[in-house]
Every structure is written in structure tokens, then in C-alpha cells.
Amino acid sequence: MASLQSILSPIPQAANSPAEFPYHSQSSIRFARFRSLSVHELRNTRRLGFRGIRIGGSIADTVGHTCDAPVLTSSEVFERLRASQENQENQQQYLAMYSSVFGGITTDPAAMVIPIDDHMVHRGHGVFDTAAIVDGYLYELDEHLDRILRSASMAKINLPITYDREMIRRILIRTVSASKCRNGSLRYWLSAGPGDFQLSSSGCYQSALYAVVIQGKPPSRSKGIKVVTSSVPMKPPQFAIMKSVNYLPNVLSKMEAEEKGAYASIWLDDDGFIAEGPNMNVAFISSDKEFIMPYFDKILSGCTAKRIINLAERLVKEGRLQSISCENITMEKGKKADEMMLIGSGVLVCPVLQWDGQIIGDGKEGPLVQALFNLLIEDMKSGPQTVRIPVPY
């Protein structure tokens, strides 16, 4: 059998490298030149722990670095996952997770994992939705649950075997109960499920349901923000109207805004009309005190936005608003509005003060945006039973 010395050609010893093995430095990777090797010798080098061999060229000497990819036991994996969770700073707190794969709820963040061969992971074949947890109540759970079921139907994702709407609803409420969270959010997914790494989901033995409870704070008012027009193409209507996990355009649009010192980007549709933000709807108050919002036919039908339309009726009755309507809105008209806002379960009702550097209205947080925010908070904290589902802790 060829020796290690006969395989490695001599190279000068590095300063401060271990004398007993001049080709390896603990502080840096050393390089060794290989002569032509026989198949037998190549196999031996692999057995000795060498990787990345290039015949007749340079390689990184990895002797002593086998710990880069150790083979771990399941208990060691969990220990490392827990350590990773503990070492992350400014991380959201995940209080509970339900998975139909293991058929129950865990409160251990290290166990909150999904199979790598789930088609939601490697093919994006999944849909999701969310619901706010406010003072121990789930806000608009039924509206969000109905939407995820519509999204799943459009994405051709069946419910897991034996599951129906009411069972999913019970599971979601039970998961929040197990988390003991009173203010935060519930996020849940329906996926084509685990099975293989093929393109088609026909090899998935059944679809999957996942849910996670995230600790948060009681809802609060957002300060005025800046937005820009997105240069990232928005999704075609067929995909924009469903809440799928395919959020790469949304992510790139958000990052573009942040790079320009703004909070979010605004999409325009193919006809040049205002569409939506990366994960929120957009609305305006005109100089005639009209509340206007884009049609929902090419964008996601926002549950919070539709609730705001309902709540805004009170301002019409009070004479503070003249009308409420959905219409095609040009960017020029939007920028000339008295007030502009973003609406969503994350931002609630957030005033926009600048768009592409142009001041909206008087550049201050408008009274009607503030009034709509107050109506939403009141609804979240003391609204009717149809929108507030008590969690049995």
C-alpha cells in the first residue's frame, strides 16, 4: 500500500506549523501538490480522510478536519439544534408548533422542523395564512382559515386524510392554547407534503398541515413611513390572488425598498395601475374624502383590508368620509392623495408620508388614517364574537 509520504510531494514547512506534520497547520489550511495517482492510491487517500483531490493539481489539505461534517446521533442533533436556538440574538420566540407529520404539538423550538423532502420546501408547493392573537383571542381566524382553504384549492393541495375545516380550526386553537401566548401571531401552512424530490407531487403520500405560534406584543400604532415603486415584477394574477409560499418576488421587492431607505415597495400592474405592497394592501384618502383601494382581482384579497372597508362605514355615517370604493388607481392619482396607508395583519394601518420622495398630503400622519387605525384596534380588542375567537388556556 502506498504511504502518505509517497503520495504527497514535499513542500516547504510553514512557519509555526506542527513539526511532526509539516503539511498541516491548525490555524490555516495548507496546500499540497499531488503527483499522478493510481486508482488504488486514490482510494487510499480517501480512506485516510482526504477530500477534493484533483489529479496533478492543488488541493486543500483536510487532514484533521473530519469534524467539519461529523456523523451525529439523533440526540446530538437535538442538542445542537437547541444550542443554535439559544445562541441566536434578536430571534422571534416560537412557543408551540403543530405538525400533521408527527400528529401533535411540541413546545420545544428544537423540534419545530419539517421534512426536507416536503414539496413546500424544495418546490414551493404550499400555501399559508396567519391570524393575530390579541389579549387571548384569535382575531379573524375564520376569515383567514377560509382564505387558506381557497388558496389550497387553487394550488391543487388536498387536505390531509381525515382532516376537514373544523378539525383544522380546532387544531389551530389548541396549538395557541398549548403555547400560552396571549399576544402574538399564529401562522399555518398546508403543503403537498413529504415524499420525494421530484417535480410532481404525485409521489407525496399525503399533504401536511403545520402551525406555529410566535410571541409578540400588543398591537401598537406605526409611525409614518416612506415607500418606493418596485422594479421587481409582480406575480401574475393567477398566483397573486393565492397566498402561496412562493414569496421570492415579495422578498426582493422588500429588500429593494430597504436598500433605498424606504419601508416597502409598491407594485403597479401590467396596465400601470396601483396593485399592492409586498405583504400588505394599499389604500388612499382623496381630497374629496373618498376612501379608495385597488380592486382585488389581480392581488391578494387582504382579510385586514376587507375588515377596514367594513369598519370605515362608521366614518361615512359620521360624515368624516364621503364614500368607500375599489377602483383602478393610477400612480399619479395615488401620489396626489391627501392620505395614503398600508393595510395588513402585520402593519395594521400604517400611514405613508412619502412615495418615491414625493410628499403625500401635508407630509404628516393624517387624521383619517389614524381614525381607521383606532377603529381596527377597537375591533381587535372588543369587536364582535364573529371576529374574536376566545382561546381556552
Disulfide bonds with the S-S distance in Angstrom:
none
